[in-house]
Amino acid sequence: MSRRRYGQFCPLAKALDVLGERWTLLVVRELLAGPKRYTDLRAGLPGLATDLLAARLRELQQAGVIGRRVVPPPTPATVYELTERGLALRPVIRELSRWGRPLLLDPAVKIVTDRQGFIDLARGHAGDRVHIEGDADALARLQRVFSLT
């Protein structure tokens, strides 16, 4: 699959050439928590097809946003991690998250949780850390927003 490019001499267009494809910033979000194995990334990004994850990792590597290294025994594994250039995206991701936060709000729903609970929700899992109150319609809307099953 060939990637679309904006073809503009503009820093924002160039940034979007690298980061603007679907799932790309969510891969970066996952790696902001630290190095991850491929299987950990898959678990943190439900709904992302394995071939698309592989493509996004390859593209981010080629762009110098992430690196790949082998972790030595006793549990040898290959992990992906953000490079210095990738870590520079932390404030960008934080601000995009702040911008998107009101889109999650529904006045008919009250969510009581901690930071990890919201991370779990973003990944499509409402675990024991999350307590949700509201009428049936509001809860159904919340389930659709978070793709909860």
N, C-alpha and C positions, 0 to 999 in steps of 0.2 A: 504494500500500500504506500503510495507516495504521499508525503505530507504536503499540506497546503501552506503556502507562504504568503505573507502580505506584500512582499516586494517593495517595501517603503524604506526610505532612509530616515527612520524614526526609532528612538530607543524603545518606546513602548511596543511598536510593531515587532521589533527584533526580539524583545522579551516574550511576546506572545507566540512568535515562531517557535520558541523553545518550550514554553510553559502552557500554551493555550489549548492544547488538545485535551479532550475529555479524560479524566482520571489522573492527569499528570500532577496537578497540585495536591491531590489526595495522596499520591505516592510520597510526595515531598512531606506532607503533613505526618504521615506515618514514620518517616525517617527522622523527623525532628526529635522524636523520642529517643533516638539512638540507633545503632546498627541493627539490622534485621536480616534474618534468613528469608529466602524466597517464600517458604511456607508460612512464616510469620506475617509477611506482607499479604499473602493470599487470605489469611485468617482475618486480618485487619481491614480488608477491602472486599467484603462480600458483594457479589454481583459482578465483579471484575473478572472477565474470562482470562484464563491462564496465558493464552497466546498474546492477549492485549497487554497484560502485565509485563510479559517478557519484552514486548516491543517498547513499552514506556521506559522500562529499565535501560534498555539498549540506547534509546534516544537520549535519556538523561545522562547516561555515561558518556556518550559521544559529545554532548554539550558541556561536559565538565561539571555537571551539577552533582553527580553522585560518583562514588568509586566502589570498587568491588575488591574484597580481600578474603584470604583464607585464614580462619581462626585455627590456631594450632591445637593438637590434642590436649586434653583427653577427649574433648568432643569436637573433632574437626568439622568445620562447616564453612561454607562461603557466605559472607554477609555483604549486604549493601549498606553504604553509609554516605551521608552528605559530605561533600568536599567543602572547603572554605567558601567557595562561591555558592554552594547549596545552602550552607548555614546562614549566609547573608539574606536568605529568603525568610528567615524567622519573623522579622517585623512585618513583612508583607503578608504572610499567612495569618499572623495575629490580627492585623488590621482588616483583612478580608473576613476573618471570623467574626470580628466585632461588627462589621458592616452587615453580615448575614444573620447575626443573632436575632434581631427583631423579626425576621422572616419566620423564625421558629415559634414565636410567641402566639399563643391563643388565649385570650382572656378567660375562656371557659375551662382552661386546664391549669392545674397547679402541679408543678413538678418539684419534688423535694429530693435532692440528691447531693452528691459531692462532685468534685471535678472528674474523678474516674467514672462516676455514673453517667455524666454527660458524654464522656468519651465513648463509653459502652453504647449509649443511645445513638451517637453519631455512626457507630459501626453496625447498628441494627439489632442491638441486644439490650433488652430491658432486664437487667439482672436484679439481684437482691438489694443492690445499693439504690435502686430507683423506686420511689413511691409516687404514683400518679393519681390525682384526684380530678374528677370532673364527670359531666353527664356522658351518656353513651355515645352521642354524636361527636362530642369533643374528643373523646378517647379514640374513636374511629379515625378522626382527622389526624390525630397525633400518630396513630399507627401507620397511616399512609405516609406522613411526612418522614418518619424515621424508618420506614419499611420494616416494621416490626411484625413478627409472625406469632 
